[in-house]
């Protein structure tokens, strides 16, 4: 059996989590898929997948082999068709949070998909970080100042935030005039930063911080936006998401002399040496959009 094809079938089994689904996707019989999987396990000299009536689970050896077979498939495709560098094909799996999907990725998708009609994009929208290897993700878009170690992180741009509240909340609770006064207000948190400090830049470029607390945290910034509009407290929100509410007067900026410290936007992937064309052009598109 062709080992390259066996590797491609193995990749599809891992991606879809089912031999039957892989057979349908590849247009071959399920017994043939089983034969290719047996060939891969014979080639690796160990069991790669635990099979049960409910689901398939990769063994630790299977996880390691998956990284190698994905690289093998990519290399095979590059050798077979050098023009793929200019005309990406196949499936690109992208993971990101809800805000990132709607505010950063969604605006570029229509033109991107029209430019590369042979490319299919699968979006995994999850507000908790996912494992690139375990979830078979090609690239994750993350907003952070601390990219995870062991991965390649390409800086795409930055996410600017704004501190704001509704006029109704400020009428009842007063408008803070100093950074320290925020500690006396109900501050609405993004979950991953709840209980920590909010960081700001002064007009002179100095970074200052304040510890804040509040009665609501959420992993979706859109929920915090709605809560702020409905007079629940002061929120630090992505500027692009809050701007419409600010323009309409539903929200007003708080402590405008201070600028919330921007966070970097990164494209996270596994290998610099085996970067598929689809991944490269997708990240290039996001850089153009964000700069």
N, C-alpha and C positions, 0 to 999 in steps of 0.2 A: 504493500500500500504506500501511496505517496505521503511522506511524513509532513510535508508542508500542508497538504489538504487535511491530514489528521489533526494538525495543530489548529487550523482554521475551524474545524468542526468542534474541537475541544473548547476553543474560545467562545463559540456560539452557545455551546451547552452551558458554560459558566455564566455567560451574559444573560441567558434566558431562564436558567435554573431548571431546565427540563429537557430530556432527550427528545420527547415528542415535539416540543415547541421548536427545538433546534432543527429537527427533521422538516417541519413545515416551513420554517424560515429559509432553509437551504434548498428545499425542493427535492429532498432525497428521502428514502424510506427510514423508518425508525430502526430496523435491524442494521441498516448500513451505518447509521450514527453509532449504534452500539459497537459495531466492529471497529470503527475509527477510534472510539474511546478505549477499547481493549488494546488497540495498536499503540495508543499513547501510553497506557499503563505498562505495556510490555517494553516499550522504548525507555520509559523512566525507571522501570524495574521496581515499581511500588504502586500501591493503590493511590489514586488521585482524588477519587470522589467516593464518599459514603452514600450509598443508595438506600432509600427507604420508600415506603408507599406514599409518604407525605411530601418529602422534599429531598433534594440533593444537597450535600454539604461538602465543601472542599476540605481535604485533609491539609495538614501543614505542608506536606510535599506538593499537594495540588496547587496551593497558593504560590509556591516558588516556581513550579512549572508554568503556571498561568502567566507570570511575568515574562518568562522566556518565550512562550509560544506567541504571546502578543507581539513581542519584538521580532520574532521570526516571521510572522505574518506581515508586519509592516515592512521589514526588509525585503521580503519576497515581492510585495507590491511595488516597492520603489524600483527594484531591479527589472521587474516585468514592464513597468510603464514609467519611464523617467518623467513624462509629461504630467504625472500626477502632482508634481510640485506646483504646477500652475493650475491644474484642474482637479482639486481634491474630490475624492469619492468616499463612499462607505458611510459609517455611522460615527458621530462624535457625541460622546456622553459628557454632559456638563452639569456640575453640581453647584448650587448657590442658594442663598437665603431668599426669602420672599421679596424683600426690598430690592435686592440685587437683580433678581429676575425681572421685576416690573420696571424698575427705574434705569437699569444699566444695560441689561441684555435685551429686553423686549424692543427697545427703540431701534436696535441695529439688525434684528432678525429678518424683517421683510426684504430689505435690500441684499443682505448677506445670502439668504436662501435663493433669491432670484439670480444672484451672480454665480452661485455654485449649485445648479439644479441636480447634480448627481450626488450631492451630499445630504445626509439625513442627520438632524440634530435631535438628541434626546435630552430633555431637561429634567434633572432631579432637584426639585425645589424643596429644601429642607432647612429649617432654621437651626439645626444642630450640625456641627462639622461631621462629615462622613469620611470613611476610610477609602482612599483612592483605590487601593488594591482590593480590599474586601468587597467594595461596591462596584468595582470595575469602572471607575470614573476616569475619563481621559484628562479632564481639566476641571479644577474647582476655582470659582471666583470668590475671593474672600476679602472682607474689609477688616484690616487688622494692622497693628504696628509690630506684631510678632509672628511672622510666618512660621509654620511648623518646621522643625529641623528634619533633615533627611530628604526634603523635597526641593525641587527647583521652583523658585518664586520670581516671577517676572512682574515688575511694577507696571501697572496699567494707567494709573492716575491717582486722584485723591478724592475722598468723600468729605465735603464740607458740611458742617452742622450749624444749626441756629438754636439759640435758647429763646423759648417763647411761651406765652400763656394767653388765655382768652381775656378780653377786657372784663368779663364778668368775674372771673377768678380774682383778678387784680383789684377790682372795685371792692370786693369783700375782704380780701386778705392783705391788701397793700402791695405796692410795687417795690421789690428789693432795690436798694440803691448801692449796695456794696456786695462784694463776693461773699463775705461772711454771712450776710443776711439770708443767703440761700439755705443755710442750715436750719432756718426757722420756717421754711416753707415745705409744702408737700411736693416733692420732686418725683416725677414719673420716670421710671428707669427702663432702659433696655436690659433684659434679663441677665445677659452675660456680664454686665457692668454693675448690677444691683449691689448696693452696699459699699461700693467703691467711691472713688473721687471723680469729679468732673474737672477736666483740665482746660485751661484757657490761655490764650496769648494776649498780652497787653499790647497797646499801640506801639510800645517800644520793642516788641518781640520777646519779652520775658514770659516764661511759662509760670502760671499760678494755678493752684488747685484748691478745691474745697470738698469736704466730705458731705454728702447729701443723703437724704433718706425720704421715703414716701410709702404710700399704701398700695401702690400698683407697680408691677413690673410685667413686661411682656417680651416675647422673643420676636414679635412682629411690630415694626415701627408704625405701621398703619393704625394699629390699635391704640398706640400711645398718642398718635395724632388726633384720633377721634376723641379720646379721653380729654386731651388738652382743649380741644374745641368746645367740649361740653363741661368746661369749668372745673375739671378735677385737680389741676395742679400745673406746675411748671415742667416743661419737657425739653430735652435736648433732642432735636429731630434732624434728619437729613434735610439739608437746605432744599434740594430738588423736590422733596415730598411735601415740605411745609410751605413752599413759596406761594402756592395758589391761595391757601388759607390766610396768609399774611397780606397778600394783595387785596383780598376781599374784606379784610378787617376782622375776620373771625379770630385771628391770632395777632398778637403784637410782640415785637422783639423785647427781650428783657436784657438789661445790662449791655446795651449796644456798644459800649466802649471796649468790651472784651470779646474776643473771637474764640469760639470753641476750637480746640486743637484739631486740625484735620487728621483723618485716618487714611492710610494708604490703601489702595485697591490693588490686589495681586491676582495674577493667574498662577495657580499652583498645579504642577504636574510632576511626573516621576523621573523622567530621563531627559537630559539635554542631548544625548547622543542619538536617541531614537524618537525624535519629535515628528509625528506624522504631519503631512501637509495641511490637513484639515485643522489641526490644533494650532498650527502656526498662523494660518490666515485668519482664524477666528480671533486669536489674541491681537493680531495686527488691527483687525477691525475695531475691537474695543479700545485700543490705544488711540486710534483716529477719532473715535467718538468722544473720548474723555479728555482729549487735549486740544 
